[in-house]
Each structure stands twice: as structure tokens, then as C-alpha cells.
Amino acid sequence: MESFHLRFLFIYVVALFQFIDIYTCKKLGRLNIWFPNVVELELTHVKLVQPKSLEVKFDRLKTLAIHQYEELIESLTIDKMLRLNPQLHTLVLRSEFDLEFLQSIGENLTHLEVLEVWAPVDRFYNFGDEKVRFENVKKFTLSSQFEWGEFIVNVPFEFPKLRYLKFDGFNEFKGQLMNFIKLNRDVEQLHLVPNLESWDDLDINDCNAIVTAMPKLNELEFCGDTFTHTELVAFLALNKSLNKVRLWFIEPPIDYHFRCTLQKNWDLTTRVIEHGCWDACTVFALELNRKD
């Protein structure tokens, strides 16, 4: 395949390596010339010899993903790159950032519709009461970068057009996360993916309050292990606006009466999911699709 036909470009450095090919780093500055049609660029743990090599315009770039546990690419370099590419549709940022950096994204990426970020180490504590508005973002994911999850001090985002909301890897959904959820009344899909090492603290009243606060909600994902089967059946029967539900369990949901009751109104699928950065962990997801 000739280079000018390339549309997806991924640059990886294996975590065990302590170096990156200096030649490759020096030539990064020509990426926009070599691959003028690239629409998706992913940088994973890339250490740059020449930081300015990314401060260039990619005319067709729509999706940018940056993954780094350390600040291998400085925030200033990322900020300049984003300013030169205001046409971005999707941004995935798994890296540390501060309020000023976030404000710059909100002001310059006016076409952004999909935003995925890590919660910073300070859990947004240093953001105070500041909010950053993203006018056109419809899909937002906030993930925990720690094995055991954490609480969030603040959720400094405003999304007037938000339709999809996902919190991934947290072990506390009450407090600031719950307040943020209830503010976004037009959300249609809500995914509360629990930290698999420490399950969340939602109760049935919280779940009912979420559905009440989000009148357009039709898809919901949350941990089912903190509820009795009777509570789950009652919750699903009460909230008829939900067409798709995904429940997480530590043990497989094989109770015969529970499944038979659900099957009257739902198609059921059970999935086994392997997880674990340090110790292997198996969990189960029960997917429910409402019957016509």
C-alpha cells in the first residue's frame, strides 16, 4: 500500500522498552506530509526527541488519541497541536491535564463531538468551582486511571448537547458524579462501569432517581451485585422507558426464578469478562434487551 492511501496511523512503544528509535522521532515532523489523508492518529507512550514535531496541521485528521502514564509529550506541545487542528471530531486524552489546558480544548475544538479523558490525579480538586463548556460534545467518557478507583471532588464539564455518558472504573457514584448525572437530562445512554476491584455504592433509590432525572434515557449499565433480585425485577418493571440494560455481577446470575421472571419481557445474554492489571479477575455481564 502506498503511503498516501494510509488513513489510520498508530504509533506504539512497548512499555518494557526504555527508548524509542531516535530516527523515528526526528521524522515525526513529516507525518503530515507523508500521510496527508490520515484521519485517525494514536500516540501511545511515545517519547519525542523533537517536541515540535507534532505541532503541525493534519488537514484530514478527525480522531486523535494520546495515551501516556508519564508526561512524555508535554501539555504545551499537545495544546499547540490541538490549536492547529480545530477540525477534530474525537479526542481521547489519557494523560494529566490542568484547568487551563481543558479550557483551551473547549475554546478551540469547536467541532468536537466525542471526548474521553482520564480523571487527573488530584480528582479535579484544583479546578475549584470552574466549569468548562463544550458546545457540541454528544458523547463523554470519564475514566479512573487507578486500579482501585477513586471518588471525584468535582466534574468541571458542561455539555448542552450530551446524549451519551460513561463513567468507567470508579467505586463511588454518589456525590459529585451523581450530581453531574442528574444535570444532564437529555442523556439517552448512561454507562456506570464499576471498578472491578471495589464495587460501587448505588442503591435502588439512586437508580430510580437517575431514570427520573433523565426522561430520555433508554440504555443503562450499572453494577447489579449491590441489589437483591427482587429489587432488580421491580426496578426494571417500573422503568419501562429502558430498552437496554447491562448489569455487572461477580458471580454468574444463574438463579432460575430470577432469569425466568426477566425472560417474560427481556432477551437475556450473559457474557464472561476477564479483567485484571495485577491479579486476574473474572466478572459477568448480564445484557437485557426489551422484547417488542
C-alpha atoms as one frame of an Amber mdcrd trajectory, in Angstrom:
protein
   0.000   0.000   0.000   1.398   3.372  -0.977   1.760   5.877   1.852  -0.709
   8.434   0.503  -3.546   5.911   0.799  -2.989   5.423   4.554  -5.945   6.639
   6.594  -5.277   5.191  10.074  -1.949   5.568  11.844  -0.987   4.085  15.210
   2.360   4.710  16.897   3.231   2.427  19.818   6.201   1.962  22.112   6.268
  -1.267  24.112   6.138  -0.417  27.824   9.143  -2.618  28.645  11.415  -0.677
  26.311  13.271   2.275  27.778  13.919   4.004  24.498  12.365   4.865  21.168
  14.089   4.910  17.759  15.576   8.402  17.533  15.257   8.315  13.754  11.521
   7.709  14.073  11.168  10.623  16.499  13.062  13.003  14.235  10.885  12.080
  11.297   7.609  12.541  13.152   7.636  16.127  11.979   6.983  14.917   8.429
   3.936  12.793   9.242   1.518  15.374   7.907   3.480  15.444   4.649   3.947
  11.687   4.328   0.341  10.863   5.225  -1.841  13.807   4.147  -5.026  11.680
   4.221  -4.665  10.286   7.730  -7.938  10.648   9.667  -7.035   8.834  12.906
  -3.807   9.216  14.856  -2.994   7.343  18.063   0.123   8.069  20.119   0.820
   5.545  22.873   3.755   6.145  25.255   5.706   7.996  22.579   8.791   9.912
  23.726   9.744  12.697  21.344  13.261  13.840  20.560  11.837  16.939  18.905
   8.641  18.095  20.714   7.720  20.467  17.892   7.410  17.509  15.511   3.730
  17.169  16.498   2.944  20.875  16.353   1.687  20.593  12.776  -1.560  20.683
  10.828  -3.170  17.403   9.687  -5.758  18.568   7.168  -7.979  15.462   7.297
  -7.422  14.393  10.907 -10.682  13.689  12.750  -9.644  11.456  15.656  -6.672
  11.940  17.976  -5.826   9.625  20.893  -2.941  10.208  23.296  -2.095   7.574
  25.913   0.726   8.243  28.369   1.217   7.381  32.038   4.098   9.852  32.232
   4.316  13.253  30.588   6.345  12.045  27.623   4.578  14.602  25.439   4.292
  17.906  27.306   0.908  19.572  27.698   2.207  22.639  25.848   3.030  20.506
  22.788  -0.381  18.792  22.882  -2.106  22.166  23.273  -0.315  23.601  20.225
  -1.170  20.501  18.205  -4.845  20.825  19.129  -4.923  24.520  18.268  -3.586
  23.700  14.802  -6.254  21.027  14.293  -9.593  22.596  15.298 -11.412  20.237
  12.897 -11.065  17.295  15.333 -14.246  15.304  15.886 -12.940  12.889  18.553
 -10.332  13.376  21.297  -9.133  10.633  23.644  -6.781  12.002  26.297  -5.320
   9.555  28.806  -2.831  11.928  30.304  -2.588  14.520  33.067  -4.087  17.960
  32.358  -4.997  21.141  34.243  -7.819  23.670  34.044  -6.036  25.957  31.582
  -5.408  23.065  29.203  -9.038  21.932  29.416 -10.270  25.470  28.767  -8.082
  25.643  25.681  -9.693  22.454  24.331 -13.181  23.822  24.960 -12.387  27.111
  23.216 -10.504  25.759  20.189 -12.058  22.388  19.340 -15.476  23.710  18.405
 -16.285  20.714  16.180 -15.557  18.157  18.917 -18.382  15.639  19.406 -16.640
  12.815  21.291 -14.448  13.397  24.357 -12.768  10.733  26.513 -10.478  11.754
  29.389  -8.817  10.335  32.471  -9.621  11.883  35.820  -6.408  13.659  36.894
  -4.509  12.597  39.995  -5.968  15.459  42.068  -9.535  14.336  41.133 -10.241
  17.877  39.827  -9.606  19.356  43.294  -7.522  22.236  41.885 -10.283  23.142
  39.428 -12.380  24.652  42.220 -15.884  25.530  41.008 -14.748  26.280  37.456
 -16.679  24.669  34.597 -15.517  24.182  31.016 -18.225  24.237  28.358 -18.125
  22.028  25.258 -20.861  23.212  22.939 -21.054  20.259  20.545 -19.857  17.232
  22.532 -22.502  14.499  22.393 -20.507  11.613  23.846 -18.381  11.880  27.017
 -16.386   9.261  28.914 -14.576   9.908  32.197 -12.288   7.086  33.359 -10.353
   6.352  36.511  -6.631   5.796  35.957  -6.148   3.886  39.209  -6.558   0.178
  39.894  -8.813   0.773  42.901 -10.865   3.646  41.517 -11.496   6.824  43.473
 -14.057   9.451  44.344 -14.304  12.662  42.339 -14.120  16.082  44.013 -15.604
  17.939  41.046 -16.819  17.289  37.492 -15.803  20.515  35.717 -17.658  19.967
  32.431 -20.760  21.381  30.760 -22.266  19.623  27.728 -25.501  21.200  26.442
 -25.846  18.543  23.690 -24.753  15.446  25.628 -26.503  12.187  24.668 -24.039
   9.506  25.825 -22.361   9.496  29.248 -19.961   6.921  30.656 -18.112   6.762
  33.982 -15.568   3.939  33.910 -13.668   2.390  36.816 -14.984   4.372  39.780
 -16.093   2.877  43.096 -18.283   5.770  44.261 -21.090   7.119  42.087 -22.810
   9.190  44.739 -21.743  12.756  45.495 -20.323  14.760  42.591 -20.788  12.048
  39.961 -24.470  11.662  40.840 -24.991  15.430  40.798 -23.427  15.614  37.344
 -25.568  12.728  36.079 -28.786  14.429  37.170 -27.810  17.704  35.480 -27.636
  16.066  32.055 -31.324  15.424  31.445 -31.069  14.756  27.702 -28.723  11.777
  28.011 -30.067   8.689  26.246 -27.300   6.215  27.160 -25.723   6.060  30.636
 -22.928   3.628  31.476 -21.740   3.337  35.081 -18.966   0.763  34.739 -17.803
  -0.150  38.252 -14.241  -0.578  39.394 -13.836  -4.344  39.201 -11.728  -4.454
  42.370 -14.178  -2.498  44.513 -17.874  -2.381  43.639 -19.909   0.799  43.648
 -22.295   2.101  46.308 -25.502   2.705  44.331 -28.792   1.611  45.845 -32.160
   1.085  44.166 -33.341   4.584  45.091 -30.317   6.064  43.288 -31.136   4.113
  40.140 -34.779   5.213  40.203 -33.666   8.812  40.768 -31.351   8.608  37.739
 -34.129   7.404  35.438 -36.472  10.082  36.772 -33.853  12.797  36.210 -33.170
  11.579  32.653 -36.546  11.317  30.867 -34.909  10.386  27.527 -32.792   7.556
  28.972 -33.279   4.245  27.152 -29.987   2.435  27.861 -28.414   1.910  31.302
 -25.403  -0.006  32.601 -24.552  -0.480  36.295 -23.469  -2.984  38.940 -26.209
  -5.472  39.814 -24.400  -7.097  42.736 -25.476  -4.492  45.291 -29.177  -5.292
  44.743 -31.416  -8.230  45.507 -33.031  -9.997  42.577 -36.399  -8.734  43.790
 -35.159  -5.135  43.694 -33.802  -5.544  40.172 -37.034  -7.078  38.871 -39.062
  -4.268  40.456 -36.711  -1.619  39.060 -36.957  -2.993  35.520 -40.742  -3.304
  35.741 -41.103   0.275  36.977 -38.858   1.946  34.413 -40.424   0.999  31.111
 -38.509   3.651  29.158 -35.391   1.476  29.373 -34.915  -0.721  26.306 -31.410
  -1.986  27.029 -29.803  -2.716  30.415 -26.417  -4.194  31.291 -25.792  -5.496
  34.823 -22.404  -6.437  36.287 -22.003  -9.366  38.702 -19.084 -11.023  40.489
 -20.871 -14.380  40.431 -22.789 -15.636  37.373 -26.504 -14.646  37.547 -27.901
 -18.187  37.268 -30.839 -18.014  39.699 -33.629 -19.852  37.840 -36.570 -17.842
  39.174 -34.757 -14.545  38.558 -33.977 -15.398  34.951 -37.444 -16.792  34.236
 -39.052 -13.630  35.575 -36.837 -11.436  33.409 -37.366 -13.535  30.288 -41.053
 -12.615  30.203 -40.117  -9.131  28.961 -36.402  -9.296  28.123 -34.000 -11.201
  25.901 -31.022 -12.222  28.067 -27.346 -12.668  27.207 -24.630 -13.474  29.761
 -21.026 -12.549  28.971 -17.873 -13.610  30.829 -15.264 -10.861  31.056 -11.641
 -11.347  32.074 -10.119  -8.367  33.830  -7.107  -7.585  35.953  -3.957  -5.497
  35.758  -2.357  -7.109  38.801  -4.465 -10.161  39.591  -6.750 -11.844  37.100
 -10.434 -11.246  37.816 -13.474 -12.760  36.122 -16.784 -10.908  36.177 -20.112
 -11.416  34.452 -22.281  -9.042  32.464 -25.985  -9.775  32.051 -27.304  -7.946
  28.996 -31.047  -7.354  28.730 -32.861  -6.208  25.588 -36.551  -5.444  25.959
 -38.811  -7.594  23.791 -41.116  -5.913  21.304
